[in-house]
Amino acid sequence: MNAPLVLLVDDEDELRRSTAQSLDLSGLKVRDFASAERALDFVSPGFHGVVVSDIRMPGMDGMTLMGRVREIDPDIPVILVTGHGDVQLAVKAMREGAYDFMEKPFTAQQLADMAGRAIDRRRLVLENRLLRAAAGKRDDIEARLPGRTQAMVDLRYQLRAVAGTDADVLIIGDTGTGKEVAARALHDLSSRATNPFVAINCAALPETLIESELFGHEAGAFPGAMRARYGKFEHSRGGTVLLDEIGSMPIDLQAKLLRVIQERSVTRLGSNEAVPLDVRFVATSKVDLEAEVAAGRFRPDLFYRLNVVTLRLPSLSARRDDIPLLFLQLVNEASARHRREAIDVPPQVIAAIARREWPGNVRELRNAADRFVLGLGATPTGDLPAANGEGKLADHVAEFERGVIAGALRAHRGSLKPVYESLGISRKTLYEKMQKYGLDKSDA
């Protein structure tokens, strides 16, 4: 297991540096950040350490940071540093999952002792996860990318096979299939897991700032560049760079990216000195990049450079048998996230969920699970029953009956005789109900 790490976040430069130095003298490995966004690059489900953050900061504050950390892994300890008048806020933070809080002013030894206890707790959590995995329990990749269909089994096998290498990876999949989840899993299973995971949304970067954001700049490189700044590529040294939706990157910038990937070095704007990069590149795309190459919108040399290993994430329509179990898992996660009691999902809801098309894939299904847990129905139009079970009994019974018949048709691949025999009804009754519910054996 890697050496534990303290991520220290505080926008006050002098206090942050002195605190980091004191923790370092206490024998703790520390990385300090002026903003919470930078610290999040180091947080992953495999993170071994503790997050220490000031509670009041411009931009993302400590409470928001804690929420983001808990979304990644609720067992990562977060210590919040509060001012004298923030005790009530600290109590609220404890209720929402903070490990502990430290009130200013504090001594370095007090914080070091608290961080040490948090690190010990985190170590036990990680060791228990390893023991459960060794005992044959579902491993972390199956929890992140669940599914029993062959497409998902093959995907997890390929992901494990390539994760331990430094090969660049291209991940292809429709919107909402979990491309970033797969990319984070690659990072967390690699030897780079304790170093930054820097996600770059190629579709969202403004063209006027994109080079400065990626490559960094020297002071005076352009009007307004008052001081030197390193870019996202330099920030990710030792870690993984995710180029999200790489197909959206402007064609002129693709040539510069190709050079970075080939030479594993970057030159800041306004400088002639190349900075070596030890990074792994993972790119994602929802469009067919080969078609983009043929259309002249994507450089073929960049495509072949990125396409060392390709992982293809299946859409939900390609793994329909996973939908019921996946929805149940997402409902459990939503219940925990919204602090609701565990909810039993009625069979008619599961049947309706399995029958419905999900063009937004797992992301859309997750939204449906959230709405269901909140009692709003599973779709924006409320055409599926909600968790509170409201609706006419006859509607629930009909929905359940339709789901049972549709499931039996799929199980027997549209062969009617085993369907009506297994359901204990006559052939005529089966025909009538199939007509009533708009079912066709050819669909199965």
C-alpha positions as a LaTeX table, in Angstrom:
\begin{tabular}{lrrr}
\hline
Residue & $x$ (\AA) & $y$ (\AA) & $z$ (\AA) \\
\hline
Met1 & 0.00 & 0.00 & 0.00 \\
Asn2 & 1.34 & 3.46 & $-0.93$ \\
Ala3 & 2.49 & 5.92 & 1.75 \\
Pro4 & $-0.45$ & 7.85 & 3.24 \\
Leu5 & $-0.98$ & 11.39 & 2.04 \\
Val6 & $-2.51$ & 14.50 & 3.62 \\
Leu7 & $-4.24$ & 16.79 & 1.13 \\
Leu8 & $-4.22$ & 20.24 & 2.74 \\
Val9 & $-6.53$ & 22.90 & 1.26 \\
Asp10 & $-6.50$ & 26.54 & 2.39 \\
Asp11 & $-6.67$ & 29.77 & 0.41 \\
Glu12 & $-4.49$ & 31.65 & 2.95 \\
Asp13 & $-0.98$ & 31.12 & 1.56 \\
Glu14 & 1.08 & 31.75 & 4.72 \\
Leu15 & $-1.14$ & 29.65 & 6.99 \\
Arg16 & $-1.26$ & 26.83 & 4.45 \\
Arg17 & 2.50 & 26.72 & 3.96 \\
Ser18 & 3.27 & 26.84 & 7.69 \\
Thr19 & 0.70 & 24.12 & 8.42 \\
Ala20 & 2.09 & 21.94 & 5.61 \\
Gln21 & 5.62 & 22.39 & 6.96 \\
Ser22 & 4.53 & 21.48 & 10.48 \\
Leu23 & 2.74 & 18.33 & 9.30 \\
Asp24 & 5.80 & 17.39 & 7.26 \\
Leu25 & 8.02 & 17.77 & 10.35 \\
Ser26 & 5.57 & 15.46 & 12.17 \\
Gly27 & 6.38 & 12.73 & 9.64 \\
Leu28 & 3.34 & 13.09 & 7.39 \\
Lys29 & 3.53 & 13.35 & 3.60 \\
Val30 & 1.65 & 16.51 & 2.56 \\
Arg31 & 0.45 & 18.13 & $-0.65$ \\
Asp32 & $-1.01$ & 21.61 & $-0.20$ \\
Phe33 & $-3.45$ & 23.45 & $-2.48$ \\
Ala34 & $-4.89$ & 26.95 & $-2.62$ \\
Ser35 & $-8.12$ & 25.68 & $-4.20$ \\
Ala36 & $-10.33$ & 22.65 & $-3.62$ \\
Glu37 & $-10.57$ & 21.86 & $-7.34$ \\
Arg38 & $-6.86$ & 21.04 & $-7.51$ \\
Ala39 & $-7.05$ & 18.72 & $-4.52$ \\
Leu40 & $-9.90$ & 16.72 & $-6.08$ \\
Asp41 & $-7.52$ & 15.53 & $-8.82$ \\
Phe42 & $-5.80$ & 13.38 & $-6.18$ \\
Val43 & $-8.98$ & 11.87 & $-4.71$ \\
Ser44 & $-10.10$ & 8.46 & $-5.90$ \\
Pro45 & $-11.72$ & 5.34 & $-4.37$ \\
Gly46 & $-8.21$ & 3.97 & $-3.83$ \\
Phe47 & $-6.88$ & 7.14 & $-2.15$ \\
His48 & $-4.84$ & 6.34 & 0.97 \\
Gly49 & $-4.90$ & 9.39 & 3.18 \\
Val50 & $-6.97$ & 12.24 & 4.59 \\
Val51 & $-8.33$ & 15.55 & 3.29 \\
Val52 & $-7.84$ & 18.59 & 5.55 \\
Ser53 & $-9.67$ & 21.71 & 4.35 \\
Asp54 & $-10.57$ & 25.17 & 5.56 \\
Ile55 & $-14.34$ & 25.42 & 5.69 \\
Arg56 & $-14.62$ & 28.97 & 4.27 \\
Met57 & $-12.90$ & 29.58 & 0.94 \\
Pro58 & $-13.76$ & 31.43 & $-2.28$ \\
Gly59 & $-15.00$ & 29.23 & $-5.11$ \\
Met60 & $-15.52$ & 25.69 & $-3.86$ \\
Asp61 & $-15.71$ & 25.84 & $-0.04$ \\
Gly62 & $-14.89$ & 23.09 & 2.43 \\
Met63 & $-18.46$ & 21.79 & 2.74 \\
Thr64 & $-18.78$ & 21.43 & $-1.03$ \\
Leu65 & $-15.38$ & 19.78 & $-1.23$ \\
Met66 & $-16.43$ & 17.28 & 1.43 \\
Gly67 & $-19.56$ & 16.47 & $-0.57$ \\
Arg68 & $-17.52$ & 15.88 & $-3.73$ \\
Val69 & $-15.05$ & 13.67 & $-1.85$ \\
Arg70 & $-17.88$ & 11.60 & $-0.37$ \\
Glu71 & $-19.37$ & 11.13 & $-3.84$ \\
Ile72 & $-16.07$ & 9.55 & $-4.92$ \\
Asp73 & $-15.70$ & 7.45 & $-1.75$ \\
Pro74 & $-17.72$ & 8.06 & 1.44 \\
Asp75 & $-15.02$ & 6.36 & 3.54 \\
Ile76 & $-12.32$ & 8.95 & 2.81 \\
Pro77 & $-11.85$ & 10.96 & 6.05 \\
Val78 & $-12.32$ & 14.73 & 5.72 \\
Ile79 & $-11.20$ & 17.10 & 8.50 \\
Leu80 & $-12.62$ & 20.62 & 8.30 \\
Val81 & $-10.82$ & 23.60 & 9.82 \\
Thr82 & $-13.21$ & 26.22 & 11.21 \\
Gly83 & $-13.06$ & 29.73 & 12.58 \\
His84 & $-14.26$ & 30.59 & 16.09 \\
Gly85 & $-17.80$ & 31.45 & 14.93 \\
Asp86 & $-18.28$ & 28.37 & 12.73 \\
Val87 & $-18.95$ & 25.73 & 15.39 \\
Gln88 & $-22.58$ & 25.27 & 14.32 \\
Leu89 & $-21.42$ & 24.82 & 10.73 \\
Ala90 & $-18.88$ & 22.27 & 11.91 \\
Val91 & $-21.57$ & 20.32 & 13.75 \\
Lys92 & $-23.61$ & 20.31 & 10.53 \\
Ala93 & $-20.54$ & 19.00 & 8.69 \\
Met94 & $-20.15$ & 16.17 & 11.21 \\
Arg95 & $-23.75$ & 15.17 & 10.63 \\
Glu96 & $-23.11$ & 15.12 & 6.90 \\
Gly97 & $-20.12$ & 12.81 & 7.18 \\
Ala98 & $-17.01$ & 14.80 & 8.18 \\
Tyr99 & $-14.43$ & 12.75 & 10.09 \\
Asp100 & $-13.76$ & 15.60 & 12.53 \\
Phe101 & $-13.19$ & 19.35 & 12.72 \\
Met102 & $-10.40$ & 21.53 & 14.10 \\
Glu103 & $-11.17$ & 25.00 & 15.46 \\
Lys104 & $-8.71$ & 27.85 & 14.89 \\
Pro105 & $-6.30$ & 28.58 & 16.44 \\
Phe106 & $-4.80$ & 25.10 & 16.78 \\
Thr107 & $-1.33$ & 23.67 & 17.32 \\
Ala108 & 0.44 & 21.68 & 14.62 \\
Gln109 & 0.62 & 18.67 & 16.94 \\
Gln110 & $-3.15$ & 18.68 & 17.47 \\
Leu111 & $-3.78$ & 18.57 & 13.73 \\
Ala112 & $-1.05$ & 15.97 & 13.17 \\
Asp113 & $-2.56$ & 13.69 & 15.83 \\
Met114 & $-6.05$ & 14.03 & 14.35 \\
Ala115 & $-4.76$ & 13.40 & 10.82 \\
Gly116 & $-2.82$ & 10.37 & 12.04 \\
Arg117 & $-5.95$ & 8.81 & 13.54 \\
Ala118 & $-7.86$ & 9.48 & 10.33 \\
Ile119 & $-5.10$ & 7.85 & 8.27 \\
Asp120 & $-5.16$ & 4.77 & 10.51 \\
Arg121 & $-8.91$ & 4.49 & 9.96 \\
Arg122 & $-8.50$ & 4.86 & 6.21 \\
Arg123 & $-5.80$ & 2.19 & 6.17 \\
Leu124 & $-8.14$ & $-0.26$ & 7.88 \\
Val125 & $-10.88$ & 0.49 & 5.35 \\
Leu126 & $-8.55$ & $-0.21$ & 2.42 \\
Glu127 & $-7.15$ & $-3.36$ & 4.02 \\
Asn128 & $-10.65$ & $-4.69$ & 4.65 \\
Arg129 & $-11.54$ & $-4.07$ & 1.00 \\
Leu130 & $-8.49$ & $-6.04$ & $-0.10$ \\
Leu131 & $-9.37$ & $-8.89$ & 2.24 \\
Arg132 & $-12.95$ & $-9.01$ & 0.93 \\
Ala133 & $-11.66$ & $-9.07$ & $-2.64$ \\
Ala134 & $-9.20$ & $-11.86$ & $-1.78$ \\
Ala135 & $-12.04$ & $-13.83$ & $-0.20$ \\
Gly136 & $-13.89$ & $-13.85$ & $-3.51$ \\
Lys137 & $-16.28$ & $-10.97$ & $-2.89$ \\
Arg138 & $-17.26$ & $-8.59$ & $-5.70$ \\
Asp139 & $-14.24$ & $-6.43$ & $-6.46$ \\
Asp140 & $-14.15$ & $-2.70$ & $-6.95$ \\
Ile141 & $-14.39$ & $-2.82$ & $-10.74$ \\
Glu142 & $-17.57$ & $-4.86$ & $-10.59$ \\
Ala143 & $-19.02$ & $-2.28$ & $-8.19$ \\
Arg144 & $-18.14$ & 0.57 & $-10.55$ \\
Leu145 & $-19.08$ & $-1.18$ & $-13.80$ \\
Pro146 & $-21.72$ & $-3.72$ & $-12.76$ \\
Gly147 & $-23.42$ & $-6.17$ & $-15.09$ \\
Arg148 & $-23.69$ & $-9.89$ & $-15.76$ \\
Thr149 & $-23.99$ & $-9.76$ & $-19.54$ \\
Gln150 & $-21.06$ & $-11.00$ & $-21.60$ \\
Ala151 & $-20.36$ & $-7.49$ & $-22.88$ \\
Met152 & $-19.69$ & $-6.23$ & $-19.34$ \\
Val153 & $-17.74$ & $-9.34$ & $-18.32$ \\
Asp154 & $-15.48$ & $-8.84$ & $-21.36$ \\
Leu155 & $-15.11$ & $-5.11$ & $-20.64$ \\
Arg156 & $-13.97$ & $-5.70$ & $-17.04$ \\
Tyr157 & $-11.49$ & $-8.35$ & $-18.21$ \\
Gln158 & $-9.99$ & $-5.97$ & $-20.79$ \\
Leu159 & $-9.86$ & $-3.12$ & $-18.28$ \\
Arg160 & $-7.99$ & $-5.20$ & $-15.71$ \\
Ala161 & $-5.60$ & $-6.46$ & $-18.37$ \\
Val162 & $-4.57$ & $-2.99$ & $-19.53$ \\
Ala163 & $-4.80$ & $-1.06$ & $-16.24$ \\
Gly164 & $-1.39$ & $-2.11$ & $-14.96$ \\
Thr165 & 0.38 & $-0.97$ & $-18.13$ \\
Asp166 & 1.28 & 2.53 & $-19.29$ \\
Ala167 & $-0.42$ & 2.07 & $-22.67$ \\
Asp168 & $-2.58$ & 4.98 & $-23.82$ \\
Val169 & $-6.24$ & 3.99 & $-24.07$ \\
Leu170 & $-9.16$ & 5.12 & $-26.23$ \\
Ile171 & $-12.62$ & 4.57 & $-24.69$ \\
Ile172 & $-15.57$ & 4.59 & $-27.09$ \\
Gly173 & $-19.20$ & 4.68 & $-25.97$ \\
Asp174 & $-22.50$ & 6.49 & $-26.24$ \\
Thr175 & $-23.42$ & 9.34 & $-23.90$ \\
Gly176 & $-24.04$ & 8.11 & $-20.37$ \\
Thr177 & $-22.43$ & 4.67 & $-20.70$ \\
Gly178 & $-19.73$ & 5.40 & $-18.08$ \\
Lys179 & $-16.66$ & 6.35 & $-20.09$ \\
Glu180 & $-15.21$ & 8.53 & $-17.30$ \\
Val181 & $-15.96$ & 5.80 & $-14.75$ \\
Ala182 & $-13.89$ & 3.36 & $-16.83$ \\
Ala183 & $-11.10$ & 5.94 & $-17.18$ \\
Arg184 & $-10.97$ & 6.50 & $-13.40$ \\
Ala185 & $-10.89$ & 2.74 & $-12.86$ \\
Leu186 & $-7.89$ & 2.48 & $-15.20$ \\
His187 & $-6.13$ & 5.16 & $-13.14$ \\
Asp188 & $-7.01$ & 3.69 & $-9.74$ \\
Leu189 & $-5.81$ & 0.19 & $-10.71$ \\
Ser190 & $-2.50$ & 1.51 & $-12.03$ \\
Ser191 & 0.77 & 2.40 & $-10.29$ \\
Arg192 & $-0.23$ & 6.05 & $-10.83$ \\
Ala193 & $-3.20$ & 5.85 & $-8.45$ \\
Thr194 & $-1.73$ & 8.22 & $-5.82$ \\
Asn195 & $-0.88$ & 10.86 & $-8.44$ \\
Pro196 & $-3.32$ & 13.27 & $-10.14$ \\
Phe197 & $-6.18$ & 12.22 & $-12.37$ \\
Val198 & $-6.78$ & 15.32 & $-14.49$ \\
Ala199 & $-9.95$ & 15.36 & $-16.59$ \\
Ile200 & $-10.00$ & 17.80 & $-19.51$ \\
Asn201 & $-13.32$ & 18.38 & $-21.24$ \\
Cys202 & $-12.19$ & 19.06 & $-24.80$ \\
Ala203 & $-15.67$ & 20.28 & $-25.76$ \\
Ala204 & $-15.87$ & 22.90 & $-23.01$ \\
Leu205 & $-12.50$ & 24.65 & $-23.15$ \\
Pro206 & $-12.75$ & 28.17 & $-24.66$ \\
Glu207 & $-10.64$ & 28.40 & $-27.82$ \\
Thr208 & $-9.04$ & 31.67 & $-26.67$ \\
Leu209 & $-7.68$ & 30.04 & $-23.49$ \\
Ile210 & $-7.29$ & 26.41 & $-24.48$ \\
Glu211 & $-3.52$ & 26.51 & $-25.14$ \\
Ser212 & $-2.81$ & 28.37 & $-21.91$ \\
Glu213 & $-5.03$ & 25.95 & $-19.95$ \\
Leu214 & $-3.30$ & 22.87 & $-21.34$ \\
Phe215 & 0.30 & 23.98 & $-21.85$ \\
Gly216 & 0.65 & 26.79 & $-19.30$ \\
His217 & 2.44 & 30.08 & $-19.93$ \\
Glu218 & 5.33 & 32.23 & $-18.83$ \\
Ala219 & 4.90 & 35.72 & $-17.38$ \\
Gly220 & 4.31 & 38.21 & $-20.21$ \\
Ala221 & 3.48 & 35.51 & $-22.77$ \\
Phe222 & 0.34 & 37.45 & $-23.69$ \\
Pro223 & $-1.55$ & 40.50 & $-22.37$ \\
Gly224 & $-2.79$ & 39.77 & $-18.86$ \\
Ala225 & $-0.24$ & 37.01 & $-18.14$ \\
Met226 & 1.16 & 38.68 & $-15.01$ \\
Arg227 & 2.95 & 35.61 & $-13.70$ \\
Ala228 & 3.99 & 32.15 & $-14.88$ \\
Arg229 & 1.41 & 29.40 & $-14.66$ \\
Tyr230 & 1.74 & 25.72 & $-15.42$ \\
Gly231 & $-1.04$ & 24.05 & $-17.36$ \\
Lys232 & $-3.08$ & 20.92 & $-16.85$ \\
Phe233 & $-0.52$ & 18.69 & $-18.55$ \\
Glu234 & 2.22 & 19.73 & $-16.13$ \\
His235 & $-0.19$ & 19.50 & $-13.20$ \\
Ser236 & $-0.84$ & 15.84 & $-14.09$ \\
Arg237 & 2.81 & 14.72 & $-14.05$ \\
Gly238 & 3.08 & 11.21 & $-12.67$ \\
Gly239 & $-0.64$ & 10.64 & $-13.14$ \\
Thr240 & $-3.30$ & 10.24 & $-15.82$ \\
Val241 & $-4.75$ & 12.77 & $-18.25$ \\
Leu242 & $-8.32$ & 12.15 & $-19.39$ \\
Leu243 & $-9.07$ & 13.82 & $-22.73$ \\
Asp244 & $-12.85$ & 13.75 & $-22.55$ \\
Glu245 & $-14.66$ & 13.91 & $-25.92$ \\
Ile246 & $-11.38$ & 14.20 & $-27.82$ \\
Gly247 & $-13.31$ & 14.45 & $-31.11$ \\
Ser248 & $-14.38$ & 17.98 & $-30.15$ \\
Met249 & $-10.82$ & 19.31 & $-30.00$ \\
Pro250 & $-10.08$ & 21.95 & $-32.70$ \\
Ile251 & $-8.07$ & 20.53 & $-35.60$ \\
Asp252 & $-5.19$ & 23.01 & $-35.19$ \\
Leu253 & $-4.75$ & 22.06 & $-31.54$ \\
Gln254 & $-4.74$ & 18.35 & $-32.41$ \\
Ala255 & $-1.30$ & 18.78 & $-34.04$ \\
Lys256 & 0.13 & 20.26 & $-30.81$ \\
Leu257 & $-1.46$ & 17.52 & $-28.73$ \\
Leu258 & 0.05 & 14.90 & $-31.03$ \\
Arg259 & 3.51 & 16.33 & $-30.36$ \\
Val260 & 2.94 & 16.21 & $-26.60$ \\
Ile261 & 1.86 & 12.56 & $-26.78$ \\
Gln262 & 4.75 & 11.59 & $-29.06$ \\
Glu263 & 7.51 & 13.38 & $-27.19$ \\
Arg264 & 6.01 & 13.22 & $-23.68$ \\
Ser265 & 7.01 & 16.83 & $-23.09$ \\
Val266 & 5.27 & 20.20 & $-23.05$ \\
Thr267 & 6.45 & 23.73 & $-23.80$ \\
Arg268 & 4.72 & 26.63 & $-22.04$ \\
Leu269 & 3.50 & 29.58 & $-24.08$ \\
Gly270 & 6.27 & 32.17 & $-24.19$ \\
Ser271 & 9.03 & 29.62 & $-23.47$ \\
Asn272 & 11.43 & 27.56 & $-25.57$ \\
Glu273 & 12.19 & 25.07 & $-22.83$ \\
Ala274 & 10.48 & 21.65 & $-23.04$ \\
Val275 & 9.25 & 20.21 & $-19.75$ \\
Pro276 & 9.30 & 16.37 & $-19.63$ \\
Leu277 & 5.97 & 14.68 & $-18.84$ \\
Asp278 & 5.46 & 11.32 & $-17.19$ \\
Val279 & 1.76 & 10.87 & $-17.88$ \\
Arg280 & $-0.68$ & 8.35 & $-19.28$ \\
Phe281 & $-3.28$ & 9.56 & $-21.76$ \\
Val282 & $-6.82$ & 8.19 & $-21.77$ \\
Ala283 & $-9.18$ & 9.62 & $-24.39$ \\
Thr284 & $-12.94$ & 9.19 & $-24.68$ \\
Ser285 & $-15.31$ & 9.74 & $-27.57$ \\
Lys286 & $-19.01$ & 9.26 & $-28.22$ \\
Val287 & $-18.51$ & 9.62 & $-31.99$ \\
Asp288 & $-16.82$ & 7.22 & $-34.40$ \\
Leu289 & $-13.32$ & 8.70 & $-34.70$ \\
Glu290 & $-12.56$ & 6.67 & $-37.82$ \\
Ala291 & $-15.52$ & 8.38 & $-39.49$ \\
Glu292 & $-14.23$ & 11.74 & $-38.23$ \\
Val293 & $-10.83$ & 10.94 & $-39.76$ \\
Ala294 & $-12.48$ & 10.07 & $-43.07$ \\
Ala295 & $-14.42$ & 13.35 & $-42.96$ \\
Gly296 & $-11.21$ & 15.33 & $-42.34$ \\
Arg297 & $-12.27$ & 16.53 & $-38.88$ \\
Phe298 & $-9.76$ & 14.45 & $-36.91$ \\
Arg299 & $-6.08$ & 13.88 & $-37.60$ \\
Pro300 & $-5.33$ & 10.27 & $-38.58$ \\
Asp301 & $-1.89$ & 10.35 & $-36.93$ \\
Leu302 & $-3.43$ & 11.45 & $-33.62$ \\
Phe303 & $-6.10$ & 8.77 & $-33.93$ \\
Tyr304 & $-3.54$ & 6.01 & $-34.41$ \\
Arg305 & $-1.36$ & 7.40 & $-31.60$ \\
Leu306 & $-4.28$ & 7.32 & $-29.14$ \\
Asn307 & $-5.68$ & 4.05 & $-30.43$ \\
Val308 & $-3.07$ & 1.80 & $-28.79$ \\
Val309 & $-5.83$ & 0.04 & $-26.84$ \\
Thr310 & $-9.55$ & 0.56 & $-27.44$ \\
Leu311 & $-12.26$ & $-0.20$ & $-24.90$ \\
Arg312 & $-15.87$ & $-0.11$ & $-26.11$ \\
Leu313 & $-18.60$ & 0.52 & $-23.54$ \\
Pro314 & $-21.92$ & $-1.09$ & $-24.48$ \\
Ser315 & $-25.16$ & 0.90 & $-24.38$ \\
Leu316 & $-28.01$ & $-0.29$ & $-22.17$ \\
Ser317 & $-29.89$ & $-1.41$ & $-25.30$ \\
Ala318 & $-27.03$ & $-3.85$ & $-25.93$ \\
Arg319 & $-27.26$ & $-5.30$ & $-22.41$ \\
Arg320 & $-30.93$ & $-5.14$ & $-21.52$ \\
Asp321 & $-30.68$ & $-8.08$ & $-19.13$ \\
Asp322 & $-28.53$ & $-5.90$ & $-16.83$ \\
Ile323 & $-31.15$ & $-3.15$ & $-16.49$ \\
Pro324 & $-33.24$ & $-4.54$ & $-13.57$ \\
Leu325 & $-30.27$ & $-5.33$ & $-11.32$ \\
Leu326 & $-28.52$ & $-2.11$ & $-12.29$ \\
Phe327 & $-31.63$ & $-0.08$ & $-11.41$ \\
Leu328 & $-31.89$ & $-1.80$ & $-8.01$ \\
Gln329 & $-28.24$ & $-0.97$ & $-7.28$ \\
Leu330 & $-28.75$ & 2.66 & $-8.32$ \\
Val331 & $-31.86$ & 2.88 & $-6.09$ \\
Asn332 & $-29.80$ & 1.66 & $-3.11$ \\
Glu333 & $-27.08$ & 4.23 & $-3.87$ \\
Ala334 & $-29.68$ & 7.00 & $-4.24$ \\
Ser335 & $-31.31$ & 6.04 & $-0.93$ \\
Ala336 & $-27.97$ & 6.37 & 0.85 \\
Arg337 & $-27.13$ & 9.62 & $-0.93$ \\
His338 & $-30.48$ & 11.22 & $-0.08$ \\
Arg339 & $-30.49$ & 9.75 & 3.44 \\
Arg340 & $-33.66$ & 7.74 & 2.88 \\
Glu341 & $-34.58$ & 4.36 & 4.29 \\
Ala342 & $-33.95$ & 1.38 & 2.00 \\
Ile343 & $-36.79$ & 1.10 & $-0.52$ \\
Asp344 & $-38.33$ & $-2.07$ & $-1.91$ \\
Val345 & $-38.92$ & $-1.64$ & $-5.63$ \\
Pro346 & $-42.27$ & $-3.17$ & $-6.69$ \\
Pro347 & $-42.12$ & $-5.83$ & $-9.44$ \\
Gln348 & $-44.27$ & $-3.70$ & $-11.77$ \\
Val349 & $-41.71$ & $-0.89$ & $-11.60$ \\
Ile350 & $-38.84$ & $-3.26$ & $-12.37$ \\
Ala351 & $-40.79$ & $-4.71$ & $-15.29$ \\
Ala352 & $-41.54$ & $-1.24$ & $-16.66$ \\
Ile353 & $-37.91$ & $-0.14$ & $-16.21$ \\
Ala354 & $-36.67$ & $-3.23$ & $-18.07$ \\
Arg355 & $-39.09$ & $-2.65$ & $-20.94$ \\
Arg356 & $-38.36$ & 1.05 & $-21.41$ \\
Glu357 & $-35.74$ & 2.44 & $-23.78$ \\
Trp358 & $-32.89$ & 4.39 & $-22.13$ \\
Pro359 & $-31.17$ & 6.52 & $-24.78$ \\
Gly360 & $-29.24$ & 8.33 & $-22.02$ \\
Asn361 & $-27.95$ & 4.94 & $-20.81$ \\
Val362 & $-26.68$ & 4.57 & $-17.22$ \\
Arg363 & $-26.76$ & 8.32 & $-16.58$ \\
Glu364 & $-30.46$ & 8.46 & $-17.46$ \\
Leu365 & $-31.17$ & 5.32 & $-15.43$ \\
Arg366 & $-29.39$ & 6.88 & $-12.43$ \\
Asn367 & $-31.59$ & 9.97 & $-12.72$ \\
Ala368 & $-34.64$ & 7.68 & $-12.81$ \\
Ala369 & $-33.46$ & 5.96 & $-9.62$ \\
Asp370 & $-33.05$ & 9.35 & $-7.91$ \\
Arg371 & $-36.55$ & 10.44 & $-8.88$ \\
Phe372 & $-37.99$ & 7.11 & $-7.76$ \\
Val373 & $-36.35$ & 7.37 & $-4.34$ \\
Leu374 & $-37.62$ & 10.94 & $-3.95$ \\
Gly375 & $-41.17$ & 9.78 & $-4.73$ \\
Leu376 & $-41.36$ & 11.62 & $-8.05$ \\
Gly377 & $-41.79$ & 8.62 & $-10.33$ \\
Ala378 & $-38.96$ & 7.16 & $-12.35$ \\
Thr379 & $-39.28$ & 9.50 & $-15.35$ \\
Pro380 & $-39.78$ & 13.26 & $-15.78$ \\
Thr381 & $-43.31$ & 12.65 & $-17.07$ \\
Gly382 & $-44.13$ & 10.36 & $-14.13$ \\
Asp383 & $-45.25$ & 7.52 & $-16.40$ \\
Leu384 & $-43.79$ & 4.92 & $-14.04$ \\
Pro385 & $-44.97$ & 4.30 & $-10.45$ \\
Ala386 & $-43.23$ & 6.24 & $-7.69$ \\
Ala387 & $-41.70$ & 4.84 & $-4.52$ \\
Asn388 & $-44.74$ & 5.82 & $-2.47$ \\
Gly389 & $-46.87$ & 3.36 & $-4.49$ \\
Glu390 & $-49.54$ & 5.90 & $-5.45$ \\
Gly391 & $-51.84$ & 4.95 & $-8.35$ \\
Lys392 & $-54.82$ & 2.72 & $-8.97$ \\
Leu393 & $-54.50$ & $-0.91$ & $-7.94$ \\
Ala394 & $-55.78$ & $-2.07$ & $-11.34$ \\
Asp395 & $-52.99$ & $-0.13$ & $-13.06$ \\
His396 & $-50.34$ & $-1.74$ & $-10.86$ \\
Val397 & $-51.78$ & $-5.22$ & $-11.44$ \\
Ala398 & $-51.93$ & $-4.71$ & $-15.20$ \\
Glu399 & $-48.37$ & $-3.36$ & $-15.29$ \\
Phe400 & $-47.15$ & $-6.31$ & $-13.24$ \\
Glu401 & $-49.01$ & $-8.83$ & $-15.46$ \\
Arg402 & $-47.59$ & $-7.29$ & $-18.61$ \\
Gly403 & $-44.07$ & $-7.41$ & $-17.17$ \\
Val404 & $-44.41$ & $-11.08$ & $-16.18$ \\
Ile405 & $-45.65$ & $-12.08$ & $-19.64$ \\
Ala406 & $-42.99$ & $-10.01$ & $-21.41$ \\
Gly407 & $-40.30$ & $-11.57$ & $-19.19$ \\
Ala408 & $-41.57$ & $-15.09$ & $-19.92$ \\
Leu409 & $-41.56$ & $-14.37$ & $-23.66$ \\
Arg410 & $-37.94$ & $-13.22$ & $-23.47$ \\
Ala411 & $-36.95$ & $-16.18$ & $-21.32$ \\
His412 & $-38.42$ & $-18.65$ & $-23.84$ \\
Arg413 & $-37.26$ & $-16.64$ & $-26.88$ \\
Gly414 & $-40.79$ & $-16.09$ & $-28.18$ \\
Ser415 & $-41.84$ & $-19.75$ & $-28.09$ \\
Leu416 & $-45.46$ & $-19.61$ & $-26.93$ \\
Lys417 & $-46.09$ & $-23.13$ & $-25.67$ \\
Pro418 & $-43.56$ & $-23.07$ & $-22.81$ \\
Val419 & $-44.80$ & $-19.54$ & $-21.96$ \\
Tyr420 & $-48.47$ & $-20.39$ & $-21.40$ \\
Glu421 & $-47.54$ & $-23.71$ & $-19.75$ \\
Ser422 & $-45.16$ & $-22.01$ & $-17.30$ \\
Leu423 & $-47.75$ & $-19.32$ & $-16.52$ \\
Gly424 & $-50.54$ & $-21.86$ & $-16.05$ \\
Ile425 & $-52.90$ & $-20.28$ & $-18.60$ \\
Ser426 & $-54.42$ & $-21.44$ & $-21.87$ \\
Arg427 & $-53.01$ & $-20.61$ & $-25.28$ \\
Lys428 & $-56.11$ & $-18.51$ & $-26.03$ \\
Thr429 & $-55.72$ & $-16.51$ & $-22.80$ \\
Leu430 & $-52.08$ & $-15.87$ & $-23.61$ \\
Tyr431 & $-52.99$ & $-14.57$ & $-27.09$ \\
Glu432 & $-55.66$ & $-12.29$ & $-25.63$ \\
Lys433 & $-53.34$ & $-10.82$ & $-23.03$ \\
Met434 & $-50.53$ & $-10.34$ & $-25.57$ \\
Gln435 & $-52.99$ & $-8.45$ & $-27.77$ \\
Lys436 & $-54.21$ & $-6.40$ & $-24.78$ \\
Tyr437 & $-50.70$ & $-5.36$ & $-23.77$ \\
Gly438 & $-49.29$ & $-4.92$ & $-27.28$ \\
Leu439 & $-46.78$ & $-7.77$ & $-26.96$ \\
Asp440 & $-45.38$ & $-9.62$ & $-29.96$ \\
Lys441 & $-43.39$ & $-12.83$ & $-29.81$ \\
Ser442 & $-41.02$ & $-11.54$ & $-32.51$ \\
Asp443 & $-39.84$ & $-8.82$ & $-30.08$ \\
Ala444 & $-38.51$ & $-11.53$ & $-27.78$ \\
\hline
\end{tabular}
